[in-house]
Amino acid sequence: MNPQKIYMLRLKHHKDLKLSIKEYMLEHSIQTGAILSAVGSLSHMKVRVADGKSTRQSDEARELISLSGTLSDGHIHAHIAAI
């Protein structure tokens, strides 16, 4: 049985969420994992919608109320809810 590690990441203001997670994965040699939860605030967001092609973006301040997903080989597949 392989031991599982739990990592916690806290971002400073105006940091790119996705890029910061990717950098953290590289720094800590994380090849696979899961995002279990996240909360906080966003000053800008750009997300791909369910059709897999379209994107939406907002420059309004948003409250991040949920983030979950998978991490594999430097890729992030995440689901986000922000109001």
C-alpha positions in Angstrom: 0.0 0.0 0.0 1.4 3.4 -1.0 1.2 6.2 1.6 -0.9 9.1 0.4 0.1 12.7 1.1 -2.1 15.7 1.7 -0.9 19.0 0.4 -2.3 22.4 1.2 -1.7 25.4 -1.0 -2.4 29.0 -0.2 -2.2 31.6 -2.9 -1.3 35.3 -2.5 -3.5 38.0 -4.0 -3.6 38.3 -7.8 -2.0 34.9 -8.5 -3.3 32.7 -11.4 -5.1 29.7 -9.8 -4.5 27.2 -12.5 -0.8 28.2 -13.1 -0.1 28.2 -9.4 -1.5 24.6 -9.1 0.6 23.5 -12.0 3.8 25.1 -10.6 3.0 23.5 -7.2 2.7 20.1 -8.8 6.1 20.5 -10.5 7.8 21.8 -7.3 6.5 18.8 -5.3 6.8 16.2 -8.0 3.1 15.4 -7.9 2.1 13.3 -10.9 -1.5 12.4 -9.9 -3.8 13.7 -7.3 -7.2 15.2 -6.5 -8.4 18.7 -5.6 -10.7 18.2 -2.7 -11.8 21.7 -1.8 -11.0 25.4 -2.2 -12.5 28.6 -1.1 -11.4 32.2 -1.5 -11.8 35.2 -3.8 -11.1 35.7 -7.5 -10.4 39.0 -9.2 -10.7 37.5 -12.7 -11.7 34.1 -14.0 -11.9 32.4 -17.4 -13.5 29.0 -17.6 -14.3 26.5 -20.3 -18.0 25.6 -20.3 -19.6 22.2 -20.5 -19.6 22.1 -24.3 -15.8 21.7 -24.2 -15.2 24.5 -26.7 -16.7 27.8 -25.4 -15.2 29.9 -22.7 -16.6 32.6 -20.4 -14.7 35.2 -18.5 -15.4 37.7 -15.8 -13.3 40.6 -14.5 -15.7 41.1 -11.6 -14.6 40.1 -8.1 -16.0 36.7 -7.3 -16.2 34.5 -4.2 -14.9 31.0 -4.9 -17.2 28.6 -3.1 -16.1 25.2 -4.5 -13.3 23.7 -6.5 -12.7 20.0 -7.1 -11.1 17.9 -9.7 -8.2 15.7 -10.8 -4.5 16.2 -11.4 -2.5 14.1 -13.8 0.9 14.6 -15.5 0.7 18.3 -15.2 -2.9 18.6 -16.4 -5.8 19.9 -14.3 -9.4 18.8 -14.8 -11.4 21.0 -12.4 -14.9 22.0 -11.6 -15.4 25.4 -10.1 -18.3 27.4 -8.6 -18.0 31.1 -7.9 -20.6 33.7 -7.2 
